[in-house]
Amino acid sequence: MVRIQFAIDLNYQLIYPGADFVFNIHAARTASQTVVDERLQISQQVLTKIETDPATCARYLRLTANAGHLHISYQAILDIDHHVGNPDTIGETPVARLPLSALTYIYPSRYCQSDRLSLLAMNEFGHLPKGYRRVEAIQNWVRRHVTFKSATSSSATSALDTLTDRVGVCRDFAHLMIAICRALSIPARFTTGIDYGADPALGPTDFHAYVEVFLDHRWYLFDPSGTAIPMGFVRLGTGRDAADVSYATIFGSVTSPPPLISVRALTEPGRPWELPRHRPEALSTAVAVDAV
């Protein structure tokens, strides 16, 4: 088990008459991720609503803000309990036995055009034994063929663009890996958190995109960009691709600086909290799902 503390500060300048916001910055409450403490501060006196998506456990903060300055501050402490599996014994789930909840993540989506990558996927990975190790090979292939570099992509960049440009940030690595997995009929989804353990040389602490792949009745964690430590990943949003899990969706005219984010692991003698580290085992923070 790990205990993670993180904070997110967002600042906006709103033009008259204001704007509607949908934020996805709250830690999801799941069977494996327990929110021990959390605090939300909003500079404007406005009505708010927090709603939870029952399918993904993502939590959404909704509000309408007035013209002027808006500051959102969210802090949380949470415990994450990992399922640890043996990569050599984890197989793929045949399409005919996939649970309904996983089917959503086998189809092409806005940023993951898996229907355009079938030939590549089969040529590179079709001959490999089906299972965790094949998905690991996909992750490693993406790492070898794409270079991580900040400010090299935009909100319009898709998996096909990344395959062509061979450069991007964490969301681009995630989109490409997801698209290749889906091209092989392996369910894969886009998950957001914080880049715990990232090299400071890459820039300030930021939101992070990673991948979950459905194998042997469970969603397993993968970090195709290789820039952070999966054992320290929190779960904020879960979706088909980045379009589903933006940390802030804004309806109105605003300007804003980059978010200010901090994250650290808490340890204490006598407590069961481990310091997150890279591990060779397969990790999951999702409960097992029965096959059909």
C-alpha positions in Angstrom: 0.0 0.0 0.0 1.1 3.6 -0.7 -0.1 6.8 0.8 0.0 9.8 -1.6 -0.6 13.4 -0.9 -1.1 15.9 -3.7 -2.4 19.4 -4.4 -3.8 21.1 -7.5 -4.1 24.9 -7.8 -5.9 26.4 -10.8 -6.2 30.1 -11.6 -8.5 31.7 -14.2 -9.3 35.2 -15.4 -12.9 35.2 -16.7 -14.3 37.7 -19.2 -17.9 39.0 -18.7 -20.4 37.4 -18.2 -18.4 34.5 -16.7 -18.2 30.8 -17.6 -19.4 27.3 -16.8 -16.8 24.8 -15.6 -16.6 21.0 -15.3 -13.5 19.9 -13.4 -12.1 16.4 -13.1 -9.5 17.0 -10.4 -10.9 15.0 -7.5 -9.3 11.7 -6.6 -11.6 8.9 -7.6 -13.1 6.8 -4.8 -12.6 3.1 -5.7 -12.2 -0.2 -3.9 -8.4 0.2 -4.3 -8.1 4.0 -3.8 -9.3 5.3 -0.5 -9.6 9.1 0.0 -8.3 9.7 3.6 -8.7 13.4 3.5 -9.5 16.1 1.0 -10.1 19.8 0.9 -11.6 22.1 -1.8 -11.3 25.8 -1.8 -13.0 28.2 -4.3 -12.3 31.9 -4.3 -15.7 32.9 -5.6 -18.9 32.3 -3.6 -20.7 30.2 -6.1 -22.9 27.1 -6.0 -21.1 23.8 -6.7 -22.0 20.3 -7.4 -19.8 17.2 -7.2 -21.1 14.2 -9.2 -19.6 10.7 -9.6 -19.7 8.6 -12.8 -20.8 5.2 -11.6 -19.0 3.4 -14.5 -15.5 4.9 -13.9 -15.8 6.4 -10.4 -14.5 9.7 -11.8 -15.7 12.7 -9.8 -16.8 15.9 -11.5 -16.9 19.4 -9.9 -19.4 21.6 -11.7 -19.9 25.3 -11.2 -20.7 28.6 -12.9 -18.2 31.4 -12.1 -18.6 35.1 -12.5 -16.3 37.5 -14.4 -13.0 38.2 -12.7 -10.5 36.0 -11.0 -11.3 32.4 -10.0 -8.9 30.3 -7.9 -9.6 26.5 -7.4 -7.5 24.7 -4.8 -7.8 20.9 -4.2 -5.7 18.9 -1.8 -6.0 15.2 -1.0 -4.4 12.3 0.9 -5.2 8.8 -0.3 -4.2 5.2 0.2 -3.7 3.0 -2.9 -3.8 -0.8 -2.5 -2.2 -2.5 -5.5 -3.0 -6.0 -6.8 0.3 -7.6 -7.8 0.3 -10.2 -10.6 2.9 -12.4 -12.3 3.3 -11.0 -15.9 4.1 -14.5 -17.2 0.8 -16.0 -16.2 -1.6 -13.2 -17.2 -3.4 -13.9 -20.4 -5.6 -12.0 -22.8 -9.4 -12.3 -22.5 -11.1 -13.4 -25.8 -13.5 -10.9 -27.2 -16.4 -13.3 -26.8 -15.8 -13.4 -23.1 -15.2 -9.6 -22.5 -17.5 -8.1 -19.9 -19.8 -5.3 -21.2 -17.8 -2.7 -19.2 -14.7 -3.5 -21.2 -16.3 -3.5 -24.7 -16.3 0.3 -24.7 -12.5 0.3 -24.8 -12.1 -2.0 -27.8 -13.5 0.4 -30.4 -11.7 3.3 -32.2 -12.2 6.7 -30.6 -11.4 10.3 -31.4 -7.7 10.2 -30.6 -7.1 6.5 -30.9 -7.8 5.4 -34.5 -7.2 1.7 -34.0 -9.0 0.8 -37.2 -6.2 2.6 -39.1 -3.4 0.6 -37.3 -4.5 -3.0 -37.9 -1.7 -3.8 -40.4 1.0 -2.2 -38.2 -0.3 -4.0 -35.1 -0.4 -7.4 -36.8 3.0 -7.0 -38.4 4.8 -6.0 -35.2 2.9 -7.9 -32.6 0.6 -10.5 -34.2 3.2 -13.3 -33.9 3.7 -12.8 -30.2 2.1 -15.0 -27.5 -1.1 -13.4 -26.3 -0.9 -12.0 -22.8 0.7 -9.4 -20.5 4.1 -9.8 -22.2 2.7 -8.9 -25.6 1.1 -5.7 -24.2 4.5 -5.0 -22.5 6.1 -5.3 -25.9 3.7 -2.7 -27.3 4.6 -0.4 -24.5 8.3 -0.8 -25.2 7.8 -0.4 -28.9 6.1 3.0 -28.3 8.9 4.1 -26.0 11.5 3.2 -28.7 9.8 4.9 -31.5 8.5 8.1 -29.9 10.6 10.7 -28.2 9.3 12.6 -25.1 9.5 16.3 -25.6 7.4 19.0 -24.0 5.3 21.4 -26.1 5.6 19.2 -29.3 1.9 18.4 -29.6 -1.5 20.0 -29.2 -5.0 19.1 -28.1 -5.7 18.0 -31.7 -2.8 15.5 -31.9 -4.0 11.9 -32.4 -2.3 8.5 -32.3 -1.8 8.7 -36.1 -0.1 12.1 -35.8 2.2 10.7 -33.1 3.1 7.7 -35.2 4.1 10.1 -38.0 5.8 12.7 -35.9 7.5 10.3 -33.5 7.5 12.9 -30.7 5.1 14.0 -28.0 4.1 14.1 -24.4 2.6 11.5 -22.1 -1.0 11.8 -23.6 0.5 11.1 -27.1 2.3 8.0 -25.9 -0.9 6.8 -24.2 -3.0 7.4 -27.3 -0.6 5.4 -29.6 -0.3 2.5 -27.2 -4.1 2.3 -26.7 -4.7 2.4 -30.5 -2.3 -0.4 -31.1 -3.8 -2.5 -28.3 -7.3 -2.0 -29.6 -6.1 -2.9 -33.2 -5.3 -6.3 -31.7 -8.7 -6.6 -30.0 -7.2 -5.9 -26.6 -9.3 -3.4 -24.5 -7.3 -0.4 -23.4 -8.3 2.9 -21.7 -6.8 6.3 -21.0 -6.4 7.2 -17.3 -5.2 10.5 -15.7 -3.3 11.2 -12.5 -0.2 13.0 -11.4 3.4 12.3 -12.7 4.8 11.0 -9.4 8.5 10.3 -9.7 9.0 12.2 -12.9 12.5 13.7 -13.6 12.4 17.4 -12.6 14.4 18.1 -15.8 11.2 17.3 -17.7 9.5 20.3 -16.1 7.3 21.1 -13.2 5.0 18.5 -11.7 2.0 18.0 -14.0 -1.0 15.9 -14.7 -0.1 12.6 -16.2 -1.7 10.2 -18.7 -1.2 6.5 -18.4 -2.8 3.4 -19.8 -4.8 0.6 -18.4 -5.2 -2.7 -20.4 -7.8 -5.3 -19.7 -6.1 -8.7 -19.3 -7.3 -11.8 -17.5 -10.4 -10.1 -16.0 -8.5 -7.1 -14.6 -7.2 -3.6 -15.7 -3.4 -3.5 -15.5 -1.3 -0.3 -15.4 1.1 0.7 -18.1 3.2 3.9 -18.5 4.2 4.1 -22.2 6.0 7.4 -21.8 8.2 5.9 -19.0 8.5 9.2 -17.3 6.9 8.4 -14.0 6.5 5.6 -11.4 3.2 3.6 -11.9 3.2 2.5 -8.2 2.6 6.2 -7.3 -0.2 6.9 -9.8 -3.4 8.3 -8.4 -6.7 7.9 -10.4 -8.5 11.0 -11.4 -10.3 10.3 -14.7 -10.8 7.2 -16.8 -12.0 7.2 -20.4 -11.6 6.2 -24.0 -9.0 8.9 -24.7 -8.1 12.4 -23.6 -11.4 13.8 -24.8 -13.2 12.0 -22.0 -10.9 13.1 -19.1 -9.9 16.7 -19.4 -9.1 18.2 -16.0 -11.1 21.3 -16.9 -13.8 21.7 -19.5 -14.7 25.3 -19.9 -17.8 26.9 -21.5 -16.9 30.6 -21.8 -14.0 33.0 -22.4 -11.1 32.7 -19.9 -7.3 33.0 -19.7 -5.2 30.9 -17.4 -1.6 30.1 -16.5 -0.4 26.4 -16.3 -1.7 24.5 -13.2 0.4 24.3 -10.1 0.7 20.7 -8.9 2.6 19.0 -6.1 2.7 15.3 -5.1 4.6 13.2 -2.6 4.5 9.8 -1.0 4.0 9.7 2.8 5.8 7.1 4.9 6.0 6.5 8.7 7.6 3.9 10.8 5.1 1.2 11.8 2.7 2.0 9.0 2.1 -0.2 6.0 2.9 2.6 3.5 5.6 1.8 1.0 7.7 4.3 -1.0 6.6 3.9 -4.7 9.2 2.3 -6.9 9.5 0.7 -10.3 8.4 -2.9 -10.0 8.8 -5.8 -12.5 5.4 -7.3 -11.5 2.1 -6.4 -13.1 0.2 -3.8 -11.1 -3.5 -3.0 -11.0 -5.6 -0.6 -9.0 -8.9 -2.0 -10.3 -11.1 -4.8 -9.0 -11.3 -8.1 -11.0 -14.3 -8.3 -13.4 -16.0 -11.5 -14.2 -15.8 -12.6 -17.9 -19.0 -13.4 -19.9 
